[in-house]
Amino acid sequence: MKKPNSLPIYVYVFLGVICLVSIFPFYWMAIAATNRSIDIIGGRLFFGTHLIENIRNLWAIAPMNTGLWNSLRNTVVAVVLSLFVCSMAGYGFQIYRDKKKDRLMAILLLSMMVPFATLMVPLFRMFANMGLLNTTLGFVLPSISTAFLIFFFRQCSASFPMEIVQAARVDGLGIRYFWASVFSDNGADICGGGDCRLHEQLEQLFVAPDHFARDE
């Protein structure tokens, strides 16, 4: 029986260093929450005893209850609407047969190459003209539909057995009702994967919408 080939020691050392560098920001965040400002500035790398005091000061200085509620509400609304819209769009791209849909999908994929920072100013001007500044709709609307999630759900729909779709059509079940009754139930794991990917993109919710939530 052949023994599995082991990697050279320097590979493990390199991977170990990369792991430490990746984990250090989280470690620094944790120890910073337990130390005073002067200790953080001094570069203290050990846990302190001021966690409760820092939490009390934070709640006294900032309206944390309102901030946490707004974050929870906006995130839940954005995730639910994004999964609903993108799953239907990806499902439609795969189910409906049309020569132009592939061109449209190619345009959507090309739009992923455009940095989001270049869209912030045009979106701000558009939202200002529509009167959506400083509103929940203006905060959530930019993240409802993304090209990656539409492509993600289209690829997942491609793995769904077309025989079931054809059998549903024979039984008289429409495409929309089929998506609502069959695909949405069996695609729970797909929606879970899309939800994880969407959470990686939600950092934009704290950049662009921060400008959309301002009146000036």
C-alpha positions in Angstrom: 0.0 0.0 0.0 1.5 3.3 -1.1 1.8 6.0 1.5 0.2 9.4 0.5 2.7 11.9 -0.6 3.3 14.5 2.1 3.9 18.1 1.2 7.2 19.8 1.9 7.5 21.5 5.3 7.8 25.0 3.8 4.3 24.5 2.3 2.8 24.0 5.8 4.8 26.9 7.1 3.5 29.2 4.4 -0.1 28.0 4.9 0.3 28.5 8.7 1.5 32.1 8.2 -1.4 32.8 5.8 -3.9 31.4 8.4 -2.4 33.6 11.1 -2.5 36.7 9.0 -6.2 35.9 8.1 -7.2 35.3 11.7 -5.3 38.2 13.3 -7.9 40.9 12.5 -10.6 38.9 14.3 -8.3 38.3 17.2 -7.5 42.0 17.3 -11.2 43.0 17.2 -11.9 40.7 20.1 -9.0 42.0 22.3 -9.8 45.6 21.4 -13.3 45.1 22.8 -11.9 44.2 26.2 -9.2 47.0 26.5 -9.2 50.7 26.9 -8.4 53.1 24.0 -4.9 53.9 25.4 -4.1 50.1 25.6 -5.2 49.6 22.0 -3.1 52.6 20.8 -0.2 51.1 22.8 -0.5 47.8 20.8 -1.7 45.6 23.6 -2.2 42.0 22.3 -3.8 40.4 25.3 -7.3 40.4 26.6 -8.3 43.1 29.1 -11.0 43.4 31.8 -13.0 46.4 30.4 -15.5 44.5 28.2 -18.6 45.4 30.2 -17.4 49.0 30.6 -16.9 49.4 26.9 -20.3 47.9 26.1 -22.0 50.4 28.5 -20.1 53.3 27.1 -21.1 52.2 23.6 -24.8 52.0 24.5 -24.5 55.4 26.2 -22.8 57.2 23.3 -24.6 55.7 20.2 -28.3 54.6 19.7 -27.3 51.0 19.4 -30.9 49.7 19.7 -32.0 51.7 16.7 -28.9 50.8 14.8 -29.2 47.0 15.4 -32.9 47.1 14.5 -32.2 49.0 11.3 -29.4 46.6 10.3 -31.6 43.5 11.0 -34.6 44.9 9.2 -32.7 46.1 6.1 -30.7 42.9 5.9 -33.7 40.6 6.1 -35.7 42.6 3.6 -32.7 42.8 1.2 -31.9 39.0 1.5 -35.6 37.9 1.0 -36.2 40.2 -1.9 -32.9 39.4 -3.6 -33.4 35.6 -3.3 -36.9 35.9 -4.6 -36.1 38.1 -7.6 -32.8 36.4 -8.6 -34.2 32.9 -8.2 -37.1 33.7 -10.5 -34.8 35.4 -13.0 -32.3 32.6 -13.0 -35.1 30.1 -13.3 -36.6 32.0 -16.2 -33.3 32.2 -18.0 -33.0 28.4 -17.9 -36.6 27.3 -18.5 -37.7 29.6 -21.3 -36.2 29.0 -24.7 -35.2 32.1 -26.6 -32.2 33.0 -28.8 -31.7 36.4 -27.2 -31.6 35.2 -23.6 -28.0 34.1 -23.9 -27.0 37.5 -25.2 -28.8 39.1 -22.3 -27.1 36.8 -19.8 -23.7 37.7 -21.4 -24.5 41.4 -20.8 -25.4 40.6 -17.2 -22.1 38.8 -16.7 -20.2 41.6 -18.3 -21.8 44.0 -15.8 -20.0 42.1 -13.0 -16.7 43.6 -14.4 -17.9 47.1 -13.6 -16.7 48.2 -10.1 -19.6 49.1 -7.8 -17.8 52.3 -6.8 -18.3 53.7 -10.3 -22.1 53.2 -10.0 -22.5 55.0 -6.6 -22.7 58.6 -7.9 -25.1 57.8 -10.8 -27.3 55.8 -8.4 -27.2 58.6 -5.9 -28.3 61.1 -8.5 -31.1 58.8 -9.7 -32.4 58.1 -6.2 -32.2 61.8 -5.5 -34.4 62.6 -8.5 -36.8 59.8 -7.5 -37.1 61.1 -3.9 -35.7 57.9 -2.4 -33.0 59.4 -0.3 -33.2 58.7 3.4 -35.7 55.9 2.9 -35.7 52.2 3.5 -36.5 51.5 -0.1 -33.5 53.5 -1.3 -31.4 51.6 1.2 -32.4 48.2 0.0 -33.1 48.7 -3.7 -29.5 48.6 -5.0 -29.0 45.0 -3.6 -32.3 43.4 -4.7 -30.8 42.0 -8.0 -27.2 41.1 -8.7 -25.8 39.5 -11.9 -23.9 36.8 -9.9 -27.0 35.6 -8.1 -29.0 35.4 -11.3 -26.2 33.4 -12.9 -25.9 31.3 -9.8 -29.6 30.4 -9.8 -29.5 29.8 -13.6 -26.8 27.2 -13.2 -28.6 25.6 -10.3 -31.8 25.5 -12.4 -29.8 23.7 -15.2 -29.2 20.8 -12.9 -32.9 20.4 -12.1 -34.5 17.5 -14.1 -36.3 18.9 -17.1 -38.5 15.7 -17.1 -40.3 17.0 -14.0 -40.9 20.4 -15.7 -42.3 18.7 -18.8 -44.5 16.4 -16.6 -45.8 19.5 -14.7 -46.7 21.1 -18.1 -48.5 18.0 -19.2 -50.5 18.0 -15.9 -51.5 21.6 -16.6 -49.2 23.3 -14.0 -47.9 26.6 -15.2 -44.3 27.7 -15.1 -44.9 30.2 -12.4 -46.9 27.8 -10.2 -44.3 25.2 -10.8 -41.6 27.5 -9.5 -43.7 28.4 -6.5 -44.8 24.8 -5.6 -41.9 22.6 -6.7 -38.7 24.4 -7.4 -38.8 26.7 -4.4 -39.3 23.7 -2.0 -36.7 21.5 -3.6 -34.3 24.4 -4.0 -34.0 25.3 -0.3 -30.4 24.3 -0.3 -29.8 26.4 -3.5 -31.4 29.4 -1.7 -29.1 28.7 1.2 -26.1 28.8 -1.0 -27.3 32.0 -2.6 -28.0 33.5 0.8 -24.3 32.8 1.9 -23.1 34.5 -1.3 -25.4 37.4 -0.8 -24.1 38.0 2.7 -20.6 38.3 1.2 -21.9 41.1 -1.0 -23.8 42.9 1.8 -20.8 44.9 2.6 -22.1 47.2 -0.2 -25.1 47.8 2.1 -22.8 49.7 4.4 -21.1 51.8 1.6 -23.5 53.0 -1.1 -26.7 53.0 1.0 -24.9 55.1 3.6 -24.9 57.8 1.0 -28.5 57.0 -0.1 -29.7 57.5 3.4 -28.5 61.1 3.5 -30.5 64.2 2.5 -27.3 66.2 1.7 
